Amino acid sequence: MAASRARTGGAAALARTTGVVALLGALAWVLTGRGLVNYDTLYAVVWGRDIAHGTVPDYDVSLAPTPHPLATLGGVVLAPLSSASDQGVHGQAATTVVLVGAFAALGALGWVVYRLGAEWFNPAAGALAAAIVLTRRPVLDFGSRAYVDIPYVALVLGALLVETRRPRAGVPVLALLAVAGLLRPEAWLFSVVYLAWMWRAPRARSALLVVLALAAPVLWALSDLAVTGDPLHSLLGTRDTAQTLERVTGLGQVPLTAPRRLGEILREPVLFGAAGGGILALLWLRDRARLGAAAGVIAIVAFCVLATAGLPILGRYLLLPAAILAIFCGAGAFGWACLPRGDPRRRPWAWFGVATLVLLVVFTPAQVDRVRALRHALARQDTIQSDLAALVRVPPAAIRASCAPVTVPNHRPVPLLALFLDTDPTAIVSAQEQRPRRGTWVTPASPSVAHDYILDPRDLDKRIPPPPVGMRLAGADASWRVFTRC
């Protein structure tokens, strides 16, 4: 009877959690208005399709992103949808599923941030932290574009939540970190540190813990070895791409770049609340704040390790410490309520909380403007991308793999067209690297399309080259022009 009640209670709790995650994901969708699958994840879908079809994916394609094993595995699962055609356009069902998962990941992130804030401090702190995270433009931007960083952060925070509820939980914590480690290598450091901490208790030692702690880096290396013959391909390839695109990297750049990127994610009022909340919590609620502070330090150390290895210093790599800082901002606003009634420390902390809340309210209009600008950018890019898909389905198709190669202005549309046309990415070339005199030439219809969808500040060449002489106009719409010479 007791076991039955426990199962029923567990099922009800799971249902409630699923409902909250779905609701928060829907809220994120309402804020952004839509989603678009980013360049890296599109390649994961294409590579997964290739593996499912028995073809070795080409990780050495020009400016290829880092191949994240779990994302590529997701592409394998989506392979039947990747090859499915909707009126001539392949892969649209797959990208729809990816976007549903992306907004579910945003919902999961909001939920786990709330739960951690509630466990470490109180529900009010958790609610404020979740509200902060789900209204930051960079978080919504990366989430609505299906970057792997959002589920990675949710998984690591989920591991922290398990450890908070069950100290020295061991296997479930390392299992979550192992999954996270197949999306981002920073999780490997969390696994090693946690294993070392567990090893201090002799009764907690086991071979299974070691296996779980090492699983992600070993599986990642084996994945690279199987595809490229080099177990370090991801590290070396990402470093080479960073050099090619002249991205900021190196440990010496971290002190200048990391604070600025964190500020871009969270903005000034949250940083103010997090700084005060962190100090006050570590002074007066140390047992509650210790795990979060340690996790934040490990996240920054992992970020520094990547920079030292020559990997780029990107804002999305700081989403994990940003989420932890948001929780400490919640503590700055409401942590005083954790102190006993009559404690003289409650009053100064409460006044700091009032100051934090006032600043958050004052800066709310600016935050609304940022989210509105994101909605506009996503809507514009979605229109341009839909126009590109429309040119694939025009009968006879204006863009078709049979009239090869397909040349695009730069590397950005390559994986999307590879998915739309159900072809290999090597069949699509960047005009910045090659200028074939035959085949299909796709070019923006206007400078605004080039600015809003094509051009990248780090492009090798900012110009949009015209089609070669002898090509004829084969198709056009509001966003694109297609020339052919087959």
N, C-alpha and C positions, 0 to 999 in steps of 0.2 A: 504493500500500500504506500509506504513512504517513498519507495523507488518510483512508483507510478506518479505520485504527486511531484517528485523532483523532475521527472521527464516532462510532465505537463507544464510545470513552471518554467523549465528551460526552453520549451517550445514557445511558450507565450513571450518570454523575454527576447528570444530570437526574432519572433514576429514583430515585436515592438521596435527592436533595433532596426530591422529591415525597413519598417515603415518610416522611421525617422530618417534613415539614410536616403530613402527614396524622396521624402519630402524636401530634405535639404538639397539633394541633387536637382529636384525640380525648381527650387528657389534659385539655385545658381543658373539654371537655364533661363529662368525669367529675367534675371539680371543681365545676362549676356545676349539673349535673344536667339542664339544659334551657336553652332560649333563648326570647326574646320579641323580636319586631321592634318597635323604638321608633317613636315618633310621627313623627319626621322622615323615617325611611326608609319608613314606611308611606305617607306622602304622596308620596315619590319613586315608589313602585310604582303608586299611583293616578294620578299625573300621567303616568307612562310609558304606562299603559293608555290614558289619554285621547288622548295623541299617536298611539299606534298605531291608534286608532279614528278618527283624523282630526279630533279635537276639540282645541281650544286649551285647555290646562290653566289653571285659575284660581289664579294665584299670589297673588291678593289676598284669598283667603278669610280669614276672621277668624283671627288668630294663626297664620298660615301659617309654616312653618319656612323657612329659607334653601333655595332650590332649587339643589342641587349638580348641575351638568350631567352628571357621570359617573354619579351615582346615578340621575338621571332616565333616562339612556340605558339603564341596567340595567333600569329599569321598563319601557321600551319592549321590550326583549328578552324580558322575562317576561310581556308582555301576553297571550299565549295561555293562560298558566297563571292570570293574574289574573282572566280572565273564565270560567275553567273552574269548574264547580260540583260540589261534593262534597255530595250530598244536600241541595242548597239553599244551601250556603254557598260563596260564590265566593272565590277568591284564596288558599285554604289551601295549594294546591300551590306557589304563588308564594312565600308566606312560608316554606315549608319549604326551598325552594331558597336564599332569602336567608339563612336561618340556617345552612345548610351552608356557604355562602360566608363567613359571619361567623366560624365556627369555623376555617375554612381560613385566614382572615386572621389569627386569633390564632396559629395554628400557624406561619404565615409570619413573624409578628412575632417569635416565640420563636426561630425558626431564624436570622433575620438578626441579631438581637441576639447570639446565640451566635457567629456567624461574625465579626461586627465585633469582639467581645471577643477572639476567638482571633487575628484578624489584627493588632489593635492591641497586644495583650499576649500572651496564651497561652490554650490551650483551657480551662484551669481557670477563668480569669477570665471567659471567654465563657460557660461552663456555669453559673457562679454568677449572672451577669447575666441569662441566660435564665430561670433558676429564679426569680429575684426578680421579673422582669416578669410571668411567667405565674402567679404566686401572689398578686399584689396585687389586692385586692378591686375597686378602681376599674377596673383593666384588664380583669378578668374580667367585671365588670358592663357596661361599655361594649361589650366584645366580644360577650358573649352576647345583647345587645340590638341588635346589628347597626348600631352607629353607624359613620359613615364615617370617624371619626377613627382607628380601628385600621388599616384598609388604607392610609390616608394616611401614618401613621407608618411602616408597613412599607415603603412605596414610597420615602419619603425616606431611610430607613436603607439600603434597597437601593441607592439612588444613591450613598450614602457608601461602601458596600461595593465597588461598581464602581470608584469613584475611588481607594479604598485599594489595590485590586489593580492598577489601571492608571492611574497618575497622569496627569492631563490627558486622560482618556478622551474627553471632549467629548460627542459625540452620544448615546451610551447613558445618560450621566448626565443630560443635559438632557431626554432622552425620558422617563425615569422621573419626573423632576421635573415635566414637563408633564402627565403623567397624574395625579400627586399634586395638581397645581394645579387640576384639575377637581373635586377633592374638598374641598380647603381652600386658601384664598388665601395662607396663610403660605408655601406652596411657591414663590410668585412671587418672594419676596425671595431665596430660595435660588437660583433660576434667574438672577436679575440679578447677584447676587454672584459666582456661578460663571462667568457670561459675562464679567464684568469681569476675573476672575482669568485666564481663558483668553485674553482679549484682550491680556494682557501679553506673550504669546509670539506674535510675528507669524506664525509658521508654523501656529499653531493657529487663526487667524482664518478664519471662513467665514460666508457668508450663512445657511447652514443652522443654525448655532448661534444666530444672532439670531432666526430664525423659531421655533426650538424654545423659546427663552427667553421669547418673547412669546406663544406659542400659547395657553397656558392663560387668561391674562387676556382676550385677544382673543376666544377662543371663548366664555368665560363671558359677556362683555358682549354678544356677538352672540346668545347663547341668550336672555338677558334681553330684548334688543331684539325678537327674533322673537315672544316670548310676550306681553310687556307693553307694548312700544313704548318702554321706558326701559332703556338699557344699564346704568344704575346701580341697577336695581330691587333686586338682592340686598343691596347695601350699605344703601340707604335703608330697605328693608323690614325688614331685620334690626335696624337701629338703632331703628326705630319700635317693633318688638316688644319690644326690650330696655327701652325707656322705658315701654311699657304694662305690662310685667311687673315693672317697678321692679328690674331686675337691676343688680348692681354693675358699673360701667364707668368709664372715664376713666383717664388715665395716672397721676393722683395716687393711685389706688387700688391700682396694681400693687405697690408696695413692701410694702403691708400684706397684700394678698390672695394674690399669687403664691407667696411662701414657704409660706404656710399650705396652699394647694392642693397644692403639691409634697409637703409633709409628709403630707397625707392620702393621696396616692397611694403614696408610698414608705415612710413611717414612719421613726422616729428612727434605728434601726441602719443603714439603708441610706444615709440622709443623712450620718451619721457616716462611714461607709466611703467614700462618694463624695467628701466634702470632703477627707479625708486622701488618698485615692487620687488625686484630681485634683491636689492640691498636689505629692505625691511624684512622680507621673508627669510633670508639667510641669517639675519640678526635675531629675529624673534620667533620664527617658525622653522628652524633649521631642519628638523626631521621631515617636515612636509616638503621642503624645497630642495633637499639634497639630491634626489634622483634627477629632477629636472635640470638643476644646475650642472650636474655631471654629464648628462646627455648633451646639453648645449656645448660644453667644453669639448666633448668627443666629436661632435659635429663640426666644430670649427677646426679642430686638429685634422680631421679627415679632409676637410676642404684644403687645408694647407699642404697636406701630403700630395693631393692631386695637383696642386699648383707647382709644387716642387718637382713632380714627375713630368712637368711640361704640358699638362692639360690646361684647357682654357679656364679663365676665371669668369664664369657666367652667373648671372643673378639667380637663375633657377636652381643652381647648386646650393644656394643658401636658403631655400624654402624651409628646410627642417629647422635650422636655428631660428628662423623668423617665426615659425609656428610656436616654438618653445618660448620665445620672447613675448608673443601674443598672450600666452598663458600667464606669464609673469606680469604683463600689463593688467590682466584680469585680477591678479593678486594685488597689484598696486591700488586698484580701485576698490576692491572688496575684501582683501585679506585680513583687514582689521577685525572683521566679524568672527574670525577663528580664535581670537584672543578671548580669555574669560571676561565675563562682565565685571566691571569695576577695575579692570587692569588699566593703569594710567597710560599705557602705550597705545591704547585704542584711539584716543582722541587725536594725537598728531598723525597717526596713520590714516584715520578717517578724513582729516583735512587734506592730506595728500591725495586720497581717493577722490575727493570732491574736485580738486584741481585737475586731476587726470580726466575726469568725466567732462568737466567744462571745456577742456582743450579738445576732447574728442567731438563734442557737440559743435564747437566753433569751426572746426575743420571739416565737418560733415559736408557742407556745400561743395568744397573742393573735391572731396572724395566722390560725390555724386557726379560731378563733371568728368572725372576720370573714367568712371564706369560708363557714362553716356558716350564718351569718346571711344571706348572699347566697343560698345554696341555698334557705333557707326562704322568703325574699321572692319569688324566682322561682317556686317551686312554688305559693305562694299566689296570685300574680298569674296564673299559667298556669291554675289552676283557675277563677278568676273569668272569665278571657277565654274559656275553653272553655265555661263556662256561658252566656256571651253568644252564642257561636256556636250552642249547642244551641237557644236561643230563636229563632234565625233559621231553623233547619231544622224546627221543629215544624209539622206540617201541621194546619190551615192556619197558615201562618207567623204567629207572634205579633208578630214584627218584620218588616215588609215595606215596601218602598219605595212601594207603591201607596197606602198610608195615610199620606200626606205632610202636613206634614213630620215627620221623626223627630226628637224632641227628647231630648237627653242632658244629664246634669247639668252638664258643662263641656266644654271643647274636646277633652279627652284622648281620648275614644272616637270622635271624628268620622272620622278616616281609616280606622280599623279597620272601622267599620260601613259606610263608603263602599265598602270593598273587599268585605266580606261580602255586601252587598246589590247589588253591581255597579251603583252609582249615583254621582251627582256629590256631592262633599262639601257643596255648597251645599244639597242636599236634607236635610241633617242639621244641626240648629241647637243651640246651647248655651243651656241654660235661664238661664245667667247674663246672656245678651244678649237673648233673646226668650222669651216665654211664650205660644206659640200655644194657642188654645182648642180646636183640632181637630188630628187627626193621631195620631201614636204618641208616647207618653211613656215613656222608659226611665229607671228610677231604681234605685239600689242597694237591695238587700233588707235591709241592716243597716248600722249605723254602721261596723262593722269592714270591710265591703266598700268603703265610701266612703273610709275611712282608708287601706286597703291598695292601692287601685287608682285611685280617682277624684281625691281631694283633692290639691291642689298648694299648697305654702306660698305661692306667688305668685299664687294665684287671686284674681280681683277680688272674689269673694264666697265665703266658706268654707261657706255654708249649702247644704243639698241641698233645693231647693224641691219641695213636693208637687205632684202633678198637678192641673191645673185642675178645678174642679167640673164634673161632667157626664161625665168620662171613666170608663170601666169597666175593671176588671181583665181583661186578655185572656190573660195568660200569666205564669208565675213559675217560678223554680227557687231553688236555695240562695243565689244571688248577686244575682238581678235580679227586678224587677217591671216588667211592661209593661202600660200602660193605653192604651186607644184610644178615639177618637171620629172615625170616618171620614165 
